[in-house]
Amino acid sequence: MKRTPKKLNQIILITLATSTAFMLSACGKNSSEAPKQNPSSPAPAKTAAPAPTPAPAAKKESADQDKNFTAKLNAYTAGYNKLIGTFGLPETRQKYFAQNISSKSATDNIFITVGWIHLALNELKRGRTISSKQLEELDQSADQLINTLDKLTTQLNAIEIYYKSKAYKDDNLAKGKAQDPEIRANFDASIAAMEKFNSVLTREQKKRNIQVLAKLKEEGNLLGYGTKLALQQGDELLSLFANEADIKNPEKYQQADQLIVQLEKTLAEQREQYAAAKAKNERPDSWHESAASYLTSMVGSYRDMKQSKKPKDFNEMVSNYNKAVENANRITH
């Protein structure tokens, strides 16, 4: 039932907070962590002396570490979004399984696709090359995911030629049927690795959210703050419904209704900030408006689901949320 929501690419909030680009850690769809303390030790209390100013080299090292953290999390988020997106891993798996190779014969027309998994894999590998000691657990999950995807794509690239050239008509589909169980197993292993990676990625992003929202507010970027907060609240809404049983659970709707009140309040305030910026001729980025529009549609899909109790309406919620993320990721100012 559930279609995995895309994650917000951290670039949007680093771009919005341009004056602190090297102070802020990356943030994703759910990022949050409190600001780090000044690494220098304070003077003894009895002297009331100010803490020493960090040396320029220490400042540069800290800035470089934060820049690497941001770049790594951006690459991993982009890779994950590609992996769950159009022609990604879930869709490619569904299409392969639908062929039901074990029941086919050499007289059938069989078509498989390798999808765009390799595009996601390239982004994940790029993220893995970036050094960040803060993300070692995420790197471990990425290694598992990359290894399973490498194995799967190698198999798919080879077997695609077999089916495209119709070589299966020469061997009575023997090769295809022999490899089918292993390919299915590798699809499932890749899905499991993806879900594990997603859980760690989400946790790392959540660590950053408080800091980012606080910085946006501190800098007076209330439009960016509203857009980011609304996306976070939208994600919290989706997270309430993990399966079809949740869609039929009245208690879930009691919780969701409370989140809807918060989300609609945030969206109303975000629209006010956007209108105020336009009135001042500040030319706000129209992608803020587009993102908010899709989140408003997500609220509408929620009310449809509350009435119908059908998974298709939840899928519409996810679709609208993902479009909001895609539009938010286009924001440049």
C-alpha positions in Angstrom: 0.0 0.0 0.0 2.5 2.5 1.1 4.6 4.5 -1.3 7.7 5.8 0.3 7.8 9.6 0.6 10.7 11.4 -0.9 13.2 13.2 1.3 13.8 16.9 1.1 17.2 17.6 -0.5 19.2 19.6 2.0 20.3 22.1 -0.6 17.1 24.1 -0.2 17.7 25.0 3.4 21.4 25.7 3.0 20.5 28.0 0.0 17.8 29.7 2.1 20.2 30.4 4.9 23.0 31.7 2.7 24.6 33.8 5.3 25.3 30.8 7.5 25.9 28.2 4.8 29.1 27.0 6.6 27.5 27.1 10.1 24.5 25.1 9.3 24.5 21.3 9.0 22.6 19.9 6.1 18.9 19.2 6.6 16.7 16.9 4.8 13.0 16.1 4.8 13.2 15.6 8.6 16.6 17.0 9.7 17.5 18.2 13.1 20.3 18.6 15.6 21.1 21.2 18.2 23.9 23.6 17.3 27.3 22.4 18.3 29.1 24.0 21.2 32.1 26.2 20.7 35.0 23.7 20.7 37.2 25.9 22.8 37.2 25.5 26.6 35.8 28.4 28.7 38.0 30.2 31.2 37.7 29.3 34.9 34.5 30.8 36.3 36.3 32.8 39.0 38.0 35.0 36.5 34.9 35.6 34.4 37.1 35.8 31.4 35.6 35.2 27.9 36.3 32.0 26.1 39.3 32.1 23.8 38.6 32.7 20.2 39.3 29.5 18.1 42.3 29.7 15.9 41.7 30.3 12.2 42.9 26.7 11.4 40.3 25.3 13.9 37.6 27.4 12.3 38.5 26.2 8.8 38.6 22.6 9.9 35.2 22.9 11.5 33.8 24.6 8.4 35.3 21.9 6.1 33.8 19.2 8.3 30.3 20.8 8.1 30.7 21.3 4.4 31.5 17.6 4.0 28.6 16.6 6.2 26.2 18.6 4.1 27.6 17.3 0.8 27.4 13.7 1.9 23.9 14.0 3.2 22.8 15.8 0.0 24.3 13.0 -2.1 22.7 10.3 -0.1 19.4 12.0 -0.1 19.5 12.5 -3.9 20.4 8.9 -4.3 17.6 7.7 -2.1 15.1 9.9 -3.9 16.2 8.5 -7.3 16.0 5.0 -5.9 12.4 5.3 -4.9 11.4 7.5 -7.8 10.4 6.9 -11.4 12.0 3.7 -12.8 13.6 3.2 -9.4 14.0 0.0 -7.4 10.4 -0.6 -6.2 9.0 0.0 -9.7 11.7 -2.1 -11.5 11.1 -4.9 -9.0 7.3 -4.8 -9.5 7.8 -5.0 -13.3 10.2 -7.9 -13.1 8.0 -9.8 -10.7 5.0 -9.2 -12.9 6.7 -11.1 -15.7 6.4 -14.3 -13.6 9.3 -15.9 -15.4 8.7 -19.3 -13.7 5.4 -19.7 -15.4 6.5 -18.5 -18.9 7.5 -20.5 -21.9 9.9 -19.8 -24.8 6.9 -18.9 -27.0 6.0 -15.9 -24.8 7.2 -12.4 -25.3 9.2 -11.4 -22.3 10.4 -8.0 -21.5 12.4 -6.8 -18.5 13.9 -3.4 -17.7 16.9 -2.4 -15.6 15.2 0.9 -14.8 17.2 3.8 -13.6 18.7 2.1 -10.5 22.2 2.9 -11.8 21.5 6.6 -11.5 20.6 6.2 -7.8 23.6 4.0 -7.4 25.9 6.7 -8.8 24.7 9.2 -6.3 25.0 6.8 -3.4 28.6 6.0 -4.4 29.4 9.7 -4.7 28.1 10.3 -1.2 30.2 7.4 0.0 33.4 9.0 -1.3 32.9 12.1 0.8 34.5 11.9 4.2 32.5 12.7 7.3 33.2 11.1 10.7 29.7 12.2 11.9 28.0 9.8 9.5 29.9 6.5 10.0 26.7 4.5 10.8 25.1 5.9 7.7 28.1 4.9 5.6 27.8 1.4 6.9 24.2 1.2 5.8 25.2 2.8 2.5 27.9 0.1 2.0 25.3 -2.7 2.4 22.9 -0.9 0.0 25.5 -0.2 -2.6 26.8 -3.8 -2.5 23.3 -5.3 -3.0 22.5 -2.8 -5.8 25.8 -3.5 -7.5 25.0 -7.2 -7.5 21.4 -6.7 -8.7 22.3 -4.3 -11.5 25.1 -6.6 -12.8 22.5 -9.4 -13.0 19.9 -7.2 -14.6 22.2 -5.8 -17.2 23.3 -9.2 -18.3 19.8 -10.8 -18.3 18.3 -7.8 -20.1 20.4 -8.7 -23.2 19.3 -12.3 -23.0 15.6 -11.2 -23.1 16.0 -8.3 -25.6 17.9 -10.6 -28.1 15.3 -13.3 -27.5 18.0 -15.8 -26.8 15.6 -17.5 -24.4 13.9 -18.9 -27.5 17.1 -20.9 -28.3 17.5 -22.4 -24.9 13.8 -22.9 -24.1 14.1 -20.2 -21.4 16.4 -22.4 -19.4 18.8 -19.6 -18.4 16.0 -17.2 -17.5 14.3 -19.7 -15.2 17.6 -20.8 -13.6 18.5 -17.2 -12.7 15.0 -16.1 -11.7 15.0 -17.2 -8.1 18.4 -15.4 -7.5 17.3 -12.2 -9.2 14.1 -12.2 -7.1 16.1 -12.7 -3.9 18.5 -9.9 -4.8 15.6 -7.6 -5.5 14.2 -8.4 -2.0 17.7 -8.0 -0.4 18.0 -4.6 -2.1 14.6 -3.5 -0.8 15.6 -4.5 2.7 18.9 -2.7 2.5 17.1 0.4 1.1 14.7 0.4 4.0 17.5 0.0 6.5 19.4 2.8 4.9 16.3 5.0 4.9 15.8 4.5 8.6 19.4 5.7 9.4 19.2 8.5 6.9 16.0 9.7 8.4 17.4 9.6 11.9 20.5 11.6 10.8 18.2 14.2 9.1 16.0 14.5 12.2 19.1 15.4 14.2 19.5 18.5 12.2 16.0 19.9 12.0 15.9 22.0 15.2 19.1 23.8 14.3 18.0 24.6 10.8 14.6 25.9 11.7 16.1 28.0 14.5 18.7 29.5 12.1 16.1 30.4 9.5 14.0 32.1 12.1 17.0 33.9 13.6 17.9 35.3 10.2 14.4 36.5 9.6 13.8 34.1 6.8 10.2 33.4 7.9 9.1 32.3 4.4 11.8 29.6 4.3 11.0 28.7 7.9 7.4 28.2 7.0 8.1 26.1 4.0 10.5 23.9 5.9 8.2 23.5 8.9 5.2 22.6 6.7 7.2 19.9 4.9 8.2 18.5 8.3 4.7 18.5 9.5 3.5 16.8 6.3 6.1 14.1 6.8 4.8 13.6 10.4 1.3 13.2 9.1 2.4 10.5 6.6 4.4 8.7 9.2 1.2 7.9 11.2 -0.1 5.5 8.5 2.3 2.6 8.1 -0.2 0.0 6.7 -3.8 -0.6 5.7 -4.8 -1.3 9.3 -3.7 2.2 10.2 -5.9 3.6 7.5 -8.9 2.0 9.2 -7.9 2.9 12.8 -10.0 5.7 14.3 -7.2 6.5 16.8 -4.8 7.4 14.0 -7.3 9.9 12.7 -7.5 11.6 16.1 -3.8 12.0 16.0 -3.8 13.1 12.4 -6.5 15.7 12.9 -4.3 17.4 15.5 -1.4 17.4 13.0 -3.7 18.8 10.3 -4.6 21.8 12.5 -0.9 22.5 13.0 -0.1 22.0 9.3 -2.9 24.3 8.1 -1.9 26.9 10.5 1.7 26.8 9.2 0.5 26.9 5.6 -1.7 29.9 6.4 1.3 31.7 7.9 3.6 30.7 5.1 1.1 32.1 2.6 1.0 35.4 4.5 4.8 35.6 4.4 4.8 34.9 0.7 2.2 37.6 0.1 4.1 40.1 2.3 7.3 39.5 0.4 5.5 40.1 -2.9 3.9 43.2 -1.6 7.4 44.5 -0.7 8.5 43.7 -4.2 11.1 41.2 -2.9 10.3 38.8 -5.7 10.1 35.7 -3.5 10.9 32.4 -5.2 7.6 31.1 -6.6 8.6 27.5 -5.7 7.6 28.3 -2.1 4.1 28.9 -3.3 4.1 25.7 -5.4 5.4 23.6 -2.5 2.7 25.0 -0.3 0.0 24.3 -2.9 0.9 20.6 -3.1 0.9 20.4 0.7 -2.6 21.9 0.7 -3.6 19.2 -1.8 -2.1 16.6 0.5 -4.4 17.9 3.2 -7.3 17.4 0.8 -6.2 13.9 0.1 -6.1 13.2 3.8 -9.7 14.2 4.2 -10.6 12.0 1.3 -8.8 9.1 3.0 -10.5 9.9 6.3 -13.9 9.6 4.6 -13.1 6.6 2.3 -10.6 4.6 4.4 -8.9 3.5 1.1 -5.2 3.1 0.4 -5.5 4.9 -2.9 -6.2 8.2 -1.1 -3.1 7.6 1.1 -1.1 7.1 -2.1 -2.4 10.5 -3.3 -1.2 12.0 -0.1 2.3 10.6 -0.7 2.2 11.8 -4.3 1.3 15.3 -3.3 3.9 15.3 -0.6 6.6 14.2 -3.0 5.6 16.9 -5.5 5.9 19.4 -2.7 9.4 18.2 -1.9 10.4 18.3 -5.6 9.2 21.9 -5.8 10.9 22.9 -2.6 14.1 21.5 -3.8 14.0 24.0 -6.7 14.0 27.0 -4.4 17.0 29.2 -4.9 16.1 32.1 -2.6 
